[in-house]
Amino acid sequence: MAAPRAGSAFHPRAATQALIVEPIELSYAEARARAVESLASLPPVRLPLARAAGRALRRSVAAPHALPPFRNSAMDGWAVRAADLAGAKPGAPVVLHVAGEIPAGSTAARPLGPGEAMRIMTGAMPPEGADAVVPFEEGERVSGPGGESVRASRPVEPGDHLRAAGADVGPAETVLEEGRELSAHDVALLAALGMAEVEVSPAPRVAVLSTGDELLDPAEPLRPGAIRDSNLGMLSRLAAEAGAEVAIAERLRDDPARVAARVAEALLTCDAVLTIGGVSAGDHDPVKQALDRIGEIALWRVAMRPGRPQASGRPLGRFFHGLPGNPASVACVFEAIVRPALRRLQGFSALDRPRVPVRAARAVPSKAGRVDFVRCTLAWRERELWATPAGEQVSGHLAPQSRAHALLVVPAEAATLREGAEAVALVLRLPPV
């Protein structure tokens, strides 16, 4: 999504009268497709490796050379010729003259001759003529008038304790695929291949706007009719965990004009704008009332629970999504629709949390035609994961989300997920072993 031109502005239309916006009825699959599949990835950037972990790789990487790039010792010991130790055995050891030493990062001054050994450190290149290494703990160092020797009491095979060139990665081998989320280990691999920079996605700039006259700051004392805002911090953190840069995190009063203006301002500087609350059937829902002023946003009624009321659109070509106000709805809509959209903006190939097969520990009532996302705990039973609801599935309750390891998915075709039935869960965090 291109940044707006310098000096550009987006002014929401002034409201002349209350407008009734009819919501669109969508299945969960339709809602996800509309939110995610039409999004294009942000243009890639080149970043140094120190800043690349967690980003989406935007171009597959082929190894410019083999790893390891040369044959090297896997142990500290002596580089030897296996043929010289063919007859070694306890009580009849073979003694080899130590002709030199090869520290890591150095090379031997000359080839290894018959009857000779060279001290060698882990990672060092063995001398020409050597085809095995005797670890220090398997040989005996001997000093005498003729210099240093090593006494070995068992034979070795060619290749013992040596790592062949290309044993890890072959030259021109594809090591990382486009769309991969780069880990610290991927960064290590790229560093070993001499890639100081890599082409990745930028972090999308996201605005998170929470709405509600009843909302208090977490530090404020409670008063009658008011609650503390738990959603703003949660959604901001979830967006950051999905790879976004949260550029704006702000709470707004239930003023449709102010909501419309703030959304318009955020659209000028952000790649995505997320609002919380104000999209249901209430008389004072500010996001719903602001839609016509913003433009290119539709109200949705999605056949999913929790999270039926939503709003979504592409004003100014940006990604906008209005989430419901109850905390369980915010969390589940984020995981089911918003997180995949944010990851699509970044070019990730894997959009969802890991999906694992589970069994329902007890029956879960649902409604045919609706997808339920059940906050659940996971536990192992005889090498299978069993999912148990983490509490009453009330959209206003926070504790079940805090306890949950996963979201158990009850498919649209199921009126009830019976006890013991096979299902799929989106893993939020790993359960204890």
C-alpha positions in Angstrom: 0.0 0.0 0.0 1.6 3.2 -1.1 2.0 6.1 1.4 -0.1 9.1 0.7 1.5 12.0 -1.1 3.1 14.8 0.9 0.5 17.3 1.9 -2.4 15.0 1.0 -5.4 14.9 3.3 -8.5 12.7 3.7 -11.5 14.5 5.1 -14.5 12.5 6.2 -17.8 13.6 4.7 -19.9 15.7 7.1 -23.1 14.0 8.2 -26.3 15.7 7.2 -28.6 13.2 8.8 -28.6 9.9 10.5 -27.9 7.1 8.0 -29.1 3.6 8.5 -26.4 1.2 7.2 -27.7 -2.3 6.6 -25.2 -5.0 7.5 -24.1 -7.6 5.1 -24.7 -11.2 6.2 -21.6 -13.4 5.6 -20.4 -16.8 6.5 -17.1 -17.0 8.3 -15.4 -18.3 5.2 -16.8 -15.4 3.1 -15.8 -12.8 5.7 -12.2 -14.1 6.0 -11.9 -14.2 2.2 -13.1 -10.6 1.8 -10.8 -9.4 4.6 -7.7 -11.3 3.6 -7.6 -12.5 0.0 -7.8 -9.2 -1.8 -4.9 -7.7 0.2 -1.5 -7.2 -1.5 1.7 -7.4 0.4 3.6 -4.2 1.2 6.6 -3.5 -0.9 9.7 -5.3 0.4 12.7 -3.7 2.0 16.3 -4.7 2.5 17.3 -5.0 6.2 20.5 -6.0 7.9 20.4 -9.4 9.5 20.3 -7.9 13.0 16.8 -6.6 12.2 15.5 -9.4 10.0 14.3 -12.0 12.6 10.5 -12.2 12.7 10.0 -10.7 9.3 8.7 -12.4 6.2 11.3 -13.4 3.7 10.3 -11.9 0.3 12.7 -13.8 -2.0 13.8 -17.4 -1.7 17.4 -17.8 -0.8 19.8 -20.2 -2.7 23.1 -20.9 -1.0 26.0 -19.1 -2.8 28.4 -21.8 -1.6 28.4 -25.0 0.4 28.2 -25.3 4.2 30.6 -26.2 5.5 32.7 -24.6 2.8 35.6 -27.0 3.3 36.2 -30.3 5.0 36.9 -29.7 8.7 37.5 -31.4 12.0 34.5 -32.2 14.2 36.7 -32.6 17.3 39.9 -31.4 19.0 42.4 -34.1 18.3 45.0 -35.3 15.8 44.6 -35.4 12.1 45.9 -38.8 10.9 46.0 -41.2 7.9 43.6 -44.1 8.7 45.9 -46.6 7.0 48.6 -45.7 9.6 46.4 -47.0 12.5 45.0 -50.1 10.8 46.9 -52.4 13.2 46.4 -50.4 16.4 45.0 -52.2 19.4 45.2 -52.2 23.2 48.6 -53.6 24.2 50.0 -52.9 20.7 49.5 -49.1 20.1 50.7 -47.3 17.1 52.9 -44.2 17.7 52.8 -41.3 15.2 55.1 -38.3 15.1 53.3 -35.0 15.6 54.4 -32.9 12.7 52.6 -29.6 13.5 49.4 -27.9 14.8 46.4 -26.5 13.0 44.3 -24.0 15.0 40.8 -23.1 13.8 41.1 -20.5 11.1 44.6 -21.7 10.0 45.7 -24.2 7.4 48.5 -26.7 7.5 51.9 -25.6 6.2 52.4 -28.9 4.3 50.7 -32.2 3.5 50.6 -35.0 6.2 53.2 -37.7 5.5 53.0 -41.4 6.4 53.5 -42.1 10.1 52.7 -38.5 11.0 49.8 -36.8 12.8 49.0 -33.1 13.3 47.3 -31.5 16.3 44.0 -30.0 15.0 41.3 -28.0 16.6 37.5 -28.2 16.0 36.5 -26.5 12.7 40.0 -26.4 11.3 40.8 -27.8 7.8 42.8 -31.0 7.9 46.1 -31.2 6.0 46.3 -32.9 2.6 46.7 -36.6 3.1 44.7 -36.8 6.4 41.5 -38.7 6.2 40.4 -39.0 9.9 40.8 -37.4 13.3 41.7 -39.1 16.6 40.0 -37.2 19.5 42.4 -36.0 22.2 40.6 -38.3 24.7 41.2 -41.4 22.5 45.0 -40.8 22.1 47.9 -40.4 24.5 50.3 -37.5 24.1 53.9 -38.6 24.4 57.0 -36.3 24.7 60.5 -37.5 23.9 63.9 -36.6 22.5 62.5 -36.6 19.0 59.7 -34.3 19.8 56.0 -34.9 20.4 54.2 -38.1 19.4 50.7 -39.5 19.8 50.0 -43.1 20.9 46.7 -44.6 19.5 45.4 -47.9 20.7 42.6 -48.5 18.2 42.1 -48.1 14.4 40.0 -45.4 12.8 38.0 -45.4 9.6 38.4 -42.9 6.8 36.1 -39.9 7.6 36.0 -40.4 11.4 35.3 -37.1 13.1 35.5 -35.1 9.9 32.8 -33.0 8.4 32.6 -33.1 4.6 32.3 -29.9 2.6 28.6 -29.4 1.7 27.4 -31.9 4.3 25.0 -29.3 5.7 24.1 -27.3 2.6 25.0 -27.9 -1.0 26.0 -25.1 -3.3 23.0 -23.5 -5.0 20.6 -25.4 -2.7 17.4 -23.5 -1.8 17.7 -23.0 1.9 14.8 -20.7 2.7 11.5 -20.2 0.9 9.7 -17.0 0.1 7.1 -16.2 2.8 9.0 -17.8 5.6 9.0 -16.1 9.0 12.7 -15.7 9.7 13.8 -17.1 13.0 17.1 -16.5 14.9 18.3 -19.8 13.4 17.4 -18.7 9.9 19.4 -15.5 10.6 22.4 -17.7 11.6 22.1 -19.6 8.4 22.1 -16.5 6.3 25.1 -15.1 8.2 27.0 -18.3 7.5 26.2 -17.9 3.8 27.6 -14.3 3.8 24.3 -12.5 3.5 24.6 -9.3 5.5 21.2 -8.1 4.3 18.0 -9.8 3.2 14.9 -8.8 1.4 11.9 -8.9 3.8 8.6 -7.2 4.5 8.3 -4.0 6.4 6.3 -4.0 9.6 2.8 -2.6 8.7 2.0 0.5 10.6 -1.3 -0.1 12.5 -3.6 2.3 14.4 -5.7 0.7 17.2 -8.7 2.9 18.3 -10.8 1.8 21.2 -14.3 3.4 21.6 -16.6 3.8 24.5 -17.8 6.5 27.0 -17.8 3.8 29.7 -14.1 3.0 29.4 -11.5 4.0 32.0 -7.7 3.8 31.9 -6.4 0.8 33.9 -5.0 3.1 36.5 -8.3 4.9 37.1 -10.6 4.0 40.0 -13.9 2.4 39.1 -17.0 4.4 39.1 -20.7 3.3 38.7 -21.4 2.3 35.1 -17.7 2.4 34.0 -15.2 -0.4 33.3 -11.5 -0.4 32.7 -10.4 -0.7 29.0 -8.8 -4.1 28.7 -9.1 -4.2 24.9 -6.8 -1.5 23.8 -3.7 -3.0 25.4 -4.7 -6.5 24.3 -5.3 -5.7 20.7 -2.2 -3.5 20.4 -0.1 -6.4 21.8 -1.7 -9.0 19.5 -1.1 -6.7 16.5 2.6 -6.3 17.5 3.0 -10.1 18.0 1.6 -10.5 14.4 4.5 -8.4 13.2 2.9 -4.9 13.1 4.2 -1.6 14.4 1.5 -0.1 16.5 1.9 3.6 15.6 -1.3 4.7 17.3 -3.1 3.3 20.3 -5.8 5.6 21.5 -9.2 5.5 23.2 -12.1 7.6 21.9 -15.4 8.7 23.2 -18.6 7.7 21.6 -18.6 10.7 19.2 -19.2 9.6 15.6 -17.7 12.8 14.2 -14.5 12.4 16.3 -14.3 8.7 15.5 -14.6 9.5 11.7 -12.0 12.2 11.9 -9.5 10.1 13.9 -9.9 7.2 11.5 -9.4 9.5 8.6 -6.2 10.9 10.1 -4.9 7.4 10.9 -5.6 6.3 7.3 -3.1 8.8 6.1 -0.1 7.4 8.0 -1.0 3.8 8.7 -1.3 0.7 6.6 -4.2 -0.7 8.7 -6.7 0.8 11.1 -8.5 -1.3 13.7 -11.4 0.0 15.8 -12.9 -1.7 18.9 -16.6 -1.5 19.7 -19.3 0.6 18.1 -20.3 -1.8 15.3 -23.4 -3.6 16.7 -27.1 -2.8 16.7 -27.0 -0.2 19.5 -28.3 3.3 19.3 -25.0 4.9 20.2 -22.4 2.9 18.3 -20.0 5.5 17.0 -18.1 3.4 14.4 -21.4 2.3 12.8 -22.5 5.9 12.6 -19.2 7.1 11.2 -19.1 4.7 8.3 -20.8 6.9 5.8 -18.5 9.8 6.6 -15.4 7.6 6.1 -16.6 5.7 3.0 -15.7 2.3 1.5 -16.5 0.4 4.7 -19.4 -2.0 5.2 -21.1 -3.4 8.3 -20.9 -7.2 8.5 -22.9 -9.8 10.4 -20.6 -12.8 10.3 -21.9 -16.3 11.1 -19.3 -16.9 13.9 -19.3 -16.8 17.6 -18.0 -14.8 19.3 -17.7 -11.8 17.1 -20.8 -11.6 14.9 -20.9 -7.8 14.4 -17.9 -6.4 12.4 -17.1 -3.7 9.9 -14.5 -3.9 7.1 -13.3 -2.1 4.1 -10.5 -0.5 2.1 -10.7 3.3 2.5 -7.8 4.9 0.7 -6.7 1.4 -0.2 -5.8 0.7 3.4 -7.0 -2.2 5.5 -9.8 -1.2 7.9 -11.5 -3.6 10.3 -14.0 -2.8 13.0 -14.0 -5.3 15.8 -16.8 -5.8 18.4 -16.4 -4.5 21.9 -16.5 -7.6 24.1 -13.0 -8.9 24.9 -13.6 -12.5 23.8 -15.0 -11.1 20.5 -11.9 -8.9 20.0 -9.6 -11.8 20.7 -11.4 -14.3 18.5 -12.0 -11.9 15.5 -8.4 -10.9 15.7 -7.2 -14.5 15.5 -9.8 -15.6 12.9 -9.7 -12.6 10.5 -7.4 -9.7 11.5 -4.2 -11.6 12.2 -4.3 -13.4 8.9 -4.9 -10.0 7.1 -1.9 -8.4 8.9 0.3 -11.3 8.0 -0.9 -11.2 4.3 0.2 -7.5 4.3 3.6 -8.8 5.3 3.8 -11.6 2.7 3.9 -14.5 5.1 3.0 -17.8 3.6 1.6 -19.1 7.0 -1.3 -16.7 8.0 -2.9 -18.5 10.9 -1.7 -19.8 14.2 -0.5 -23.4 14.1 -3.5 -25.8 13.7 -3.4 -29.1 15.6 -5.8 -32.0 15.7 -7.6 -32.4 19.0 -10.5 -34.3 20.6 -13.3 -32.6 22.4 -13.1 -33.4 26.2 -16.8 -32.7 26.5 -19.7 -31.9 24.2 -19.8 -28.4 22.9 -23.2 -27.1 21.7 -23.2 -24.9 18.7 -25.5 -24.0 15.8 -25.5 -25.3 12.3 -24.4 -22.7 9.9 -22.1 -20.9 12.4 -18.4 -21.4 13.2 -17.7 -21.3 16.9 -14.3 -20.4 18.3 -14.2 -22.0 21.8 -11.5 -20.8 24.2 -10.0 -24.0 25.5 -7.2 -25.6 27.5 -5.2 -28.5 26.0 -4.0 -31.6 27.8 -2.3 -34.8 26.6 -4.0 -38.1 27.0 -2.3 -41.2 25.5 -0.5 -39.1 22.8 -3.6 -37.2 21.8 -4.5 -33.6 22.7 -7.8 -33.1 24.3 -9.5 -29.7 24.4 -11.6 -28.6 27.3 -13.5 -25.2 27.3 -11.6 -22.8 29.5 -14.7 -21.5 31.2 -18.1 -20.2 30.3 -18.0 -18.9 26.7 -19.4 -15.5 27.6 -18.1 -12.8 25.2 -17.6 -10.4 28.0 -15.5 -12.7 30.2 -11.7 -12.3 30.3 -10.6 -15.2 32.4 -11.3 -17.9 29.8 -9.1 -16.1 27.3 -6.3 -15.8 29.9 -6.5 -19.5 30.7 -6.8 -20.7 27.1 -4.1 -22.5 25.2 -6.1 -22.6 22.0 -9.3 -21.8 20.1 -11.3 -25.0 19.4 -13.0 -24.6 16.0 -16.5 -26.0 15.8 -17.2 -26.1 12.1 -20.3 -24.6 10.5 -21.9 -27.9 9.6 -21.9 -29.1 13.3 -24.9 -28.4 15.5 -23.0 -30.0 18.4 -19.4 -31.1 18.7 -19.9 -34.3 20.7 -17.6 -35.5 23.4 -14.6 -37.3 22.0 -15.2 -35.9 18.5 -12.1 -35.0 16.4 -11.7 -31.3 15.7 -9.0 -28.7 15.0 -7.7 -26.0 17.3 -5.7 -22.8 16.7 -2.8 -22.9 19.2 -2.3 -19.6 21.1 0.4 -21.0 23.5 1.7 -24.4 24.3 0.2 -26.4 27.2 2.5 -27.8 29.9 3.8 -31.2 29.2 
